[in-house]
């Protein structure tokens, strides 16, 4: 068989498969519309249908990844199905999402990674504004950064939970790759300043020391703002991600300049409803207790005694009392689990104030 004949047969197979895929995707979309109809018909007076279910999406993506025979990787398969689910969900009701902007930030990238490109994402200028938009019902969900693997916690996000009743309904982890970029006007041999967010500058500190030791490092509100600033300058560069380079039509001079190749940021999805168990969940709680010797040990013992795996512990100053502190704990379980209920009841019994920030599926992607 000649090469041309082989190629022709293979292309015919691909065309047939594409037709089957097209039909199956539309069958799934019609099924999603039927789900929306059933949910709407079962509503009581004044009730609003909830179409997006974080636990259900996590279960679907996990099942698909476990069943994936290859050759596509689990991550690629999950991304494809995320976009299919996003498009199907948009037929029921487009999901609106507020994120920490401006456009071109990693938070926008995380929002699209989690909700897919059929969602409607809106940039906000501050973390507080993201919380307010969700609280007011102007959007369905919000996306805010909470911690970076090399630079630690985003304290403003934790502090926002002290004054808010919003719940954490999901999380997304994003590998962060930083690029040095310039505008068409920039002379790459005469760069005298580099703009970026303070955390980004810290994440690229060693690379900058080696390659641009005498250049001023100027911290701005976001990487997107850094990219925007260099558009009209001939002697500056910005450190930002791919999405910012595309948005502001900048040339990438050096790729992946972060000091740690595993640099990852974790983002929280905030909403107004508690999430049901998915089978692989994480819970975040806020604890406060009287300042006395052994107070922290007393807070942690109920979890140790019940074998609950604590994955993170952070401390923030109390907003109401000087030299008092609030503890933020993450652990691998759902708040509905009996062991968790016993531990939280035990904490309440010793006079600890407990606020459950949310139980949500562990990041799949």
Secondary structure, DSSP 8 states (H G I E B T S, - for coil): --HHHHHHHHHHHHHHHHHHHHHHHHHHHHHHHHHHHHHHHT--TT-------HHHHHHHHHHHHHH--SSS-HHHHHHHHHHHHHHHHHHH---EEEEESSTTSHHHHHHHHHH-TTSEEEEESSHHHHHHHHHTTSSSEEEEEEEETTTEE-HHHHHHHHT---EEEEEEEEE---EEEE-TT--GGG--EEEEEHHHHHHTHHHHHHH-TTSEEEEES-HHHHHHHHTT-SSEEEEE-HHHHHHTT-EEEES---S-TT-EEEEEEEESS-----SSEEEEEEEE----TTHHHHHHHHHHHTT--EEEEEEEE-SSSTT-EEEEEEESS-TTSHHHHHHHHHHHHTT-EEEEEEEEE----
